[in-house]
Amino acid sequence: MTQAWRAQSCLGDLRQASDCVDILRDMMDRTEETPALLTVERALLSNAVMLYARATLTNGDKGERGPIQLSQKKLTPDEWADHQAILDVRNQAMAHVYRARKLSEHEWHRTMFFAVDSGGGRWKPACASNQTSFHADLFAKIEKMLPIALRELKAKFHERMDAVTKAVNEGVKAETLTKHIFDPTTVFGGRGAVQALLDGETQGDSAFWVREGRQPNAKP
């Protein structure tokens, strides 16, 4: 059950990453470059990368959920290279900062000190940092890899759920299950969310958003 739960949780990360990428793709048709738009672009791309890495790579302390790592044997050489490149950006440019570390020929972080001639033989120190709002190469890689990662993790999830189904039907009494009855509308955020969950049963997949702190009857 723990293995199936981990796979489903990681799939949730990838689905949210896919939502970020889909919205960012729609935004790319806009021509204006306002500070707000650039900030949203960076937030969407960064969040997609973080979620992708959390689902497929990142490990932490004991008790943390952990990832479902992709198998190199099941990916083409190009897919594996793209996968590693996304993880490198997460580890070396987003989650941490390295001085003048270049990734895919692109320097994500650069801060420079320099001197400005203020006249009369005097100099004024200055400092400036670049800010990357969007990186087309990284976006292309994660847009390509998300469907592949979703495919692989869904296969893992269904494999593990089949094992849980078999174990429950062979070794768990009905009385044990009925001891743990819960209200699904509370857990999943409302009737709409529960219905979406049930409707997804035939396809073996369901995803919806729960908006914490909003109206109790809000649609998922």
Number of C-alpha atoms within 10 A of each C-alpha: 13 10 15 18 14 19 25 22 18 26 27 18 20 26 21 18 25 20 13 20 23 13 13 20 13 9 13 10 8 8 7 9 9 9 10 8 14 15 14 16 23 17 16 20 21 21 19 26 25 22 23 30 26 21 29 22 15 19 14 9 7 7 6 9 19 19 21 24 16 17 11 12 8 11 15 10 11 9 16 16 14 19 24 14 17 21 21 16 21 21 16 17 18 17 11 9 13 13 12 12 14 15 15 11 8 13 15 23 18 16 11 9 9 10 11 10 10 10 8 6 6 9 12 10 10 10 9 10 10 11 13 15 17 19 13 7 14 19 19 12 16 23 17 14 18 20 14 17 23 20 13 18 23 18 13 17 23 16 13 20 18 12 13 16 11 12 12 14 10 9 8 11 10 10 8 9 10 9 8 7 8 9 8 14 14 12 11 18 22 19 17 17 24 18 14 16 17 13 13 13 10 8 7 12 15 15 14 17 11 16 12 8 6 9 10 13 11 13 14 17
